[in-house]
Amino acid sequence: MPNMSLVKNEMPAQEPEVRNKNFLEVALGYTEEQAVDEATRCLNCKHKPCVTGCPVQIDIPAFISKVAERDFEGAYEIIAKSSSLPAVCGRVCPQESQCEAKCVRGIKGEPVAIGRLERFVADYHNLHSSEKAEKPVSNGHKVAIIGSGPSGLACAGDLAKKGYDVTIFEALHLAGGVLVYGIPEFRLPKSIVQKEIDGLKALGVKVETNMVIGKTVSIDELMEEFGFETVFIGSGAGLPRFMNIPGENLNGVYSANEFLTRINLMKAYKEDAATPIQHGKKVVVVGGGNVAMDAARCAKRLGADVTIVYRRTEAELPARAEEVEHAKEEGIKFCLLTNPVSIDGTDGWVSNVHCQVMELSEPDESGRAKPVPKEGCFVDVEADCVIMSIGTSPNPLIKSTTEGLETQKWGGIVVDEATGLTSREGVYAGGDAVTGAATVILAMGAGKTAAAAMDAYMQNK
Amino acid sequence: MYKILKKKVLNPTVTLMEIDAPMVARKAEPGQFIILRTDEGGERIPLTVADYDREKGTVTIIYQIVGATTEKLNTLNEGDCLQDFVGPLGRPTHTDGLKKVAVVGGGVGCAIAYPVAKKLHALGCEVHAVIGFRSKDLVILEDEFKAASSKMMLMTDDGSYGTKGLVTDALKELIESGEEYDEVITIGPLIMMKFVCALTKQYNIKTIASMNPIMVDGTGMCGGCRLTVGGKTKFACVDGPEFDGHEIDFDEAMARGKTYQPFERDAHEKICNLLKMEVK
């Protein structure tokens, strides 16, 4: 008899007034009892609508039944068939618009907490599993992976398990890509990312940091001089966008990328850090995505009074529902239907953000209601620090140094969707470098798709 | 890890290091830069490539001790290793087709100007070098510049060596005497480059200035190094570090350079105190 409770089991979390002053993980995860209880809410539908909502088609009802039976390792094995990074995706996937959006239980009441269960299973496995990864017998084929974010890690893992000699090239001094420079510790502990990377190393994957492909070496050199048969480009969408409004180059204006990189990668929030960060008193974050929530919550933890300025309404916020919820609980203010038109400053430093008041009109091509200026209505928001979090675009370094690599007008690499193959033979791509800023799970899925195609290509050569 | 093969003190605040970094040496060109970290937990700082030897696989950097990280870097010696050393980053200096160039360097900026002068000289371009320092004890690379130019003017602010005056005085004199340059390349403190550019604008001589703003990643990701050039926002790390000097908003660049000044001062004091304690 299934558990017919209309609401999810709450996930324990640090108290808002405690956590908004530290960088420790906010959500603490289910206990075994909570997980089993939540698992029994699943009706084990025959037609599995949740699976169709999952970008990598994890057999969700199957893993949840294993949780209900307390076979947590069995549940992990089912997830691991489709996902390379369950501990990460359980934490950062926008479940409410994917698997959980399709859950039958969500028609009347809340859907099954699929994301929380995935996280529980992955954490259980990481804590209890003692199996040592065995280095597979080498098949002698060399593969280069550019970028150590979600798509690169997934691609590297699948190929290494098949015996390929895999080398990951990372531009920064630490592997993990957006998982280490972008997503904050309190949402995704870096020890989890490190564990994934250590797991790959145990499989024989080499990680070369401080290698900027397109600068230090080009893709052609990797293939011609260094003997790599195939290359996977998972270089992400790393270039920050700005609004091109007056005052954007004042001191105190950051891209979210810079603000978050200083905090997450360079640990600037720590007292003894060598890298500085501005501890603003009044911080304005412009944007409504996950990155905006991350930047706002980091600024809060550094002691600021934080306001998010977003041009649409709460219903259109693209961030995960849980992040918006958490941000509100932590005391982040939301200034909605406002759009910055200029940033004013004194003595070279930001003093306030001048915003146009907006109103919603007809939906635009993205399907969201289009914000239009409300004539003559302006509002000023005081700020000594402004963080621009309005999106990113692919880095042109690889495109500009790889002849014959086709890209979209906006910079995304053109690939065959079924295989990830680019316009260059042997060169594959996936993740944000192809799609523009998207999710961890889509990038991971693209890495796995490309790995399968690269394997087939090298075996048939 | 990247081993320090050679360390040479050039003047009381400026030091040269030769680093074992074959992958960077393979591709490095004048005008490009590297980013280094001295140790785990260290800050990423950009330094321009001062020289390179592709066969030995080495890259030379020259740094002025100005903040906590360069202070820390200076405590390292031959045989020690740097944690990280990545590059070459940025675009190389454009040297094609130049027949006659004035290279104007100021202070430690001369370390960056030198490889440019050397390359131009080697390509058969007529190089006039104008190098300026505050005083005699701060002079660096005098012989090197002499060897890489057909005419050299060494200026000091206080007249303790060379000619008393600013680099702009010397450059003006050269231009007024009828020297016709295809291009002026200037590298040094922002205020000096600002005035060099203001001068050459009067004579309508194309001028390239090398910018060295605050950076984190150096690959276009953070945007911390942005500056306004010709009314447009540019990233020094990927679009530069060299730009048309007549288009650069130097006042904005100078203001942005001061973002972390209070923090730098504190960090510098802290590390000085630490070093003093170690000496005791």
Interface residues (C-beta under 8 A of the other chain):
Chain A: A171 L172 H173 Y181 T209 N210 M211 V212 K215 T216 V217 G238 L239 P240 F242 N244 E248 N249 L250 N251 G252 Y254 S255 N257 E258 T261 R262 M266 K267 A273 A274 T275 P276 Q278 G348 N395 P396 L397
Chain B: M23 V24 R26 K27 R37 G41 G42 E43 R44 A68 T69 Q83 D84 F85 V86 G87 P88 L89 V216 D217 T219 G220 M221 C222 G223 G224 R226 L227 T228 T233 V238 E252 A255 R256 K258 T259 Y260 F263 E264 A267
